[in-house]
């Protein structure tokens, strides 16, 4: 996952970014005037989707469980935040961009703020897959954020530069579908439904009964009278 703009950390995240909310010696969460103070500098982008998780299921008033919120960070000049250790939360991405924070208190258990790839779609803020809007036409395409070390980024070299020769060989194997024969008997492959009609429901014998078989569906009618 990409780190937020302006962060010089070399730490890398693959599926989620998680930061814990600081707590006082009395066990009170460090949340004042809707500002959440974390135990370490975060790497969230402004308006990146996050979740708030509590170790005992109790959240500050104003937050709901199993809900995606959006981080307001010091990247937003209107947020009133000055350090990477503090964030606010917004209900929508637009609210986060407008620095419109939720009203919350410092109640709840030990809290963590986590950003997950599974909560995002390609192109969303914080997702590893982004689109390059460069004015250079050849660069206007989707790309994947990988390791910060250039030596670890082999996707382009293997797939683009070496396509068909260096990495994949002169040809890729043909794709095919192999059909497996079904050795089960018809008895084992049919769904059966038995519908029992109590005799008390009939005042007289029915004048017409029809059992119709469609494809491999069989219906057994049992009249209890």
C-alpha positions as CSV (number, residue, x, y, z in Angstrom):
1,X,0.0,0.0,0.0
2,X,1.3,3.5,-0.7
3,X,2.4,5.8,2.1
4,X,0.8,9.2,2.3
5,X,2.4,12.1,0.6
6,X,5.1,13.9,2.6
7,X,6.1,10.9,4.6
8,X,9.8,9.9,4.6
9,X,9.4,6.5,6.3
10,X,10.8,3.4,4.6
11,X,8.3,1.1,6.2
12,X,6.2,-0.8,3.7
13,X,2.6,-2.2,4.0
14,X,1.1,-4.9,1.9
15,X,-2.5,-5.4,2.9
16,X,-3.2,-2.9,5.7
17,X,-1.8,0.1,7.6
18,X,-2.6,0.0,11.3
19,X,-1.9,2.6,14.0
20,X,-2.9,2.6,17.6
21,X,-4.6,5.4,19.4
22,X,-2.6,6.7,22.4
23,X,-4.0,6.3,25.9
24,X,-3.4,8.0,29.2
25,X,-2.2,6.2,32.3
26,X,-5.8,6.2,33.5
27,X,-6.8,4.3,30.3
28,X,-8.5,7.2,28.6
29,X,-8.1,7.5,24.8
30,X,-6.2,10.5,23.6
31,X,-9.1,12.2,21.7
32,X,-9.6,15.9,22.3
33,X,-11.9,18.1,20.3
34,X,-12.3,15.3,17.7
35,X,-8.6,15.1,17.2
36,X,-7.2,11.5,17.6
37,X,-3.6,11.3,18.8
38,X,-1.8,8.1,17.7
39,X,1.2,6.4,19.3
40,X,3.3,6.8,16.2
41,X,3.4,8.9,13.0
42,X,0.8,7.5,10.6
43,X,1.1,7.2,6.8
44,X,-2.5,7.8,5.8
45,X,-3.4,10.0,2.9
46,X,-6.0,12.6,3.4
47,X,-9.5,11.2,2.7
48,X,-8.1,7.6,2.8
49,X,-10.7,5.1,4.0
50,X,-10.1,3.6,7.5
51,X,-11.9,1.6,10.2
52,X,-11.7,2.1,13.9
53,X,-11.4,-1.1,15.9
54,X,-11.7,-1.6,19.7
55,X,-10.2,-4.4,21.7
56,X,-13.4,-4.8,23.7
57,X,-16.0,-3.8,21.1
58,X,-16.7,-0.4,22.7
59,X,-16.1,2.7,20.5
60,X,-16.3,6.4,21.2
61,X,-19.7,8.0,21.0
62,X,-20.2,9.1,17.4
63,X,-18.7,6.0,15.8
64,X,-20.4,2.8,14.7
65,X,-18.9,-0.7,14.5
66,X,-18.1,-2.2,11.2
67,X,-18.2,1.1,9.5
68,X,-15.7,2.7,7.0
69,X,-14.7,6.3,7.7
70,X,-12.2,8.6,6.1
71,X,-9.1,10.1,7.6
72,X,-8.5,13.8,7.8
73,X,-4.8,14.4,8.0
74,X,-2.3,17.3,8.3
75,X,-2.1,17.2,4.5
76,X,-5.4,19.1,4.5
77,X,-4.5,22.7,5.4
78,X,-8.0,23.3,6.7
79,X,-7.9,20.5,9.2
80,X,-6.0,22.4,11.9
81,X,-3.6,19.5,12.3
82,X,0.2,20.0,12.5
83,X,1.8,16.6,13.1
84,X,1.7,13.1,11.5
85,X,0.6,11.7,14.9
86,X,-2.9,13.2,14.8
87,X,-6.0,12.6,12.6
88,X,-9.7,13.4,12.5
89,X,-12.4,11.2,11.0
90,X,-15.0,12.1,8.4
91,X,-18.2,10.3,7.4
92,X,-17.5,10.6,3.6
93,X,-14.6,11.2,1.3
94,X,-16.0,14.5,0.4
95,X,-16.2,15.5,4.1
96,X,-12.6,14.5,4.6
97,X,-11.5,16.7,1.7
98,X,-13.5,19.5,3.2
99,X,-12.1,18.9,6.7
100,X,-15.6,18.3,8.0
101,X,-14.9,16.1,11.0
102,X,-17.2,13.8,13.0
103,X,-17.9,14.7,16.6
104,X,-16.5,12.0,18.9
105,X,-15.4,11.6,22.5
106,X,-12.6,9.7,24.2
107,X,-14.7,6.7,25.4
108,X,-14.2,3.1,24.3
109,X,-11.6,0.4,24.7
110,X,-8.0,0.4,23.3
111,X,-8.5,1.7,19.8
112,X,-6.7,1.1,16.5
113,X,-7.2,2.9,13.2
114,X,-6.6,0.6,10.2
115,X,-6.6,1.2,6.5
116,X,-7.3,-2.0,4.5
117,X,-7.0,-2.8,0.8
118,X,-10.2,-4.8,1.0
119,X,-12.2,-1.7,1.8
120,X,-11.0,0.1,-1.4
121,X,-11.4,-0.2,-5.2
122,X,-8.6,0.4,-7.7
123,X,-8.0,4.1,-8.0
124,X,-9.3,4.9,-4.5
125,X,-7.1,6.9,-2.2
126,X,-4.7,4.5,-0.5
127,X,-5.2,1.6,-2.9
128,X,-2.1,0.0,-4.4
129,X,-3.5,0.2,-7.9
130,X,-3.7,3.7,-9.2
131,X,-4.1,5.5,-12.6
132,X,-1.3,7.8,-13.8
133,X,-2.9,11.1,-15.0
134,X,0.4,12.3,-16.4
135,X,0.1,14.7,-19.4
136,X,2.5,12.4,-21.2
137,X,0.2,10.1,-23.2
138,X,2.4,7.1,-23.0
139,X,2.3,7.2,-19.2
140,X,-1.5,7.5,-18.9
141,X,-2.2,4.0,-17.6
142,X,-2.8,1.9,-14.5
143,X,0.2,1.1,-12.3
144,X,0.8,-0.9,-9.1
145,X,2.6,0.6,-6.1
146,X,5.4,-1.9,-5.0
147,X,8.4,-1.8,-2.8
148,X,10.2,1.5,-2.2
149,X,13.4,-0.2,-3.2
150,X,13.9,-0.1,-7.0
151,X,15.6,-3.4,-6.9
152,X,12.4,-5.0,-5.7
153,X,10.3,-3.7,-8.5
154,X,10.5,-6.3,-11.3
155,X,7.0,-6.1,-12.6
156,X,7.8,-3.7,-15.4
157,X,11.0,-5.4,-16.4
158,X,9.5,-8.9,-16.4
159,X,6.1,-8.1,-18.0
160,X,6.8,-5.2,-20.3
161,X,10.5,-5.1,-21.1
162,X,10.9,-8.9,-21.1
163,X,7.5,-9.9,-22.4
164,X,7.9,-12.9,-24.8
165,X,11.7,-13.2,-24.4
166,X,13.5,-12.4,-21.2
167,X,11.0,-13.3,-18.5
168,X,8.2,-15.3,-20.1
169,X,10.1,-17.0,-22.9
170,X,9.3,-17.0,-26.6
171,X,5.7,-18.1,-26.0
172,X,3.3,-18.5,-23.2
173,X,1.5,-21.8,-22.7
174,X,-1.9,-22.1,-24.3
175,X,-4.9,-21.9,-22.0
176,X,-7.4,-24.7,-22.2
177,X,-10.3,-26.2,-20.3
178,X,-10.2,-29.9,-19.4
179,X,-13.6,-31.5,-19.1
180,X,-13.9,-34.2,-16.4
181,X,-16.3,-37.0,-16.9
182,X,-18.9,-37.5,-14.2
183,X,-18.8,-41.1,-13.1
184,X,-21.7,-40.8,-10.7
185,X,-24.9,-42.7,-11.3
186,X,-28.2,-40.9,-12.1
187,X,-29.5,-41.6,-8.6
188,X,-26.6,-39.5,-7.2
189,X,-27.0,-36.6,-9.6
190,X,-30.7,-36.0,-9.3
191,X,-32.4,-33.7,-6.8
192,X,-35.5,-35.3,-5.3
193,X,-38.5,-33.5,-3.6
194,X,-41.2,-35.4,-1.8
195,X,-44.4,-33.4,-1.2
196,X,-46.9,-35.1,1.1
197,X,-50.4,-33.8,1.1
198,X,-52.4,-34.8,4.2
199,X,-55.6,-36.7,3.4
200,X,-57.6,-34.3,5.6
201,X,-57.2,-31.6,3.1
202,X,-59.2,-33.5,0.4
203,X,-62.9,-33.6,0.5
204,X,-63.0,-35.8,-2.5
205,X,-60.5,-37.4,-4.8
206,X,-58.7,-34.9,-7.0
207,X,-60.0,-34.9,-10.6
208,X,-56.6,-34.2,-12.2
209,X,-53.0,-34.9,-11.2
210,X,-50.1,-34.2,-13.4
211,X,-46.4,-35.0,-12.8
212,X,-44.1,-33.4,-15.3
213,X,-40.4,-34.1,-15.7
214,X,-38.2,-31.3,-17.0
215,X,-34.7,-32.2,-18.0
216,X,-33.1,-34.0,-15.1
217,X,-35.6,-32.9,-12.4
218,X,-37.8,-35.6,-11.0
219,X,-40.9,-35.0,-8.8
220,X,-42.4,-37.8,-6.7
221,X,-46.0,-37.1,-5.5
222,X,-47.2,-39.0,-2.5
223,X,-50.9,-38.7,-1.7
224,X,-51.7,-39.7,1.9
225,X,-55.3,-40.7,1.7
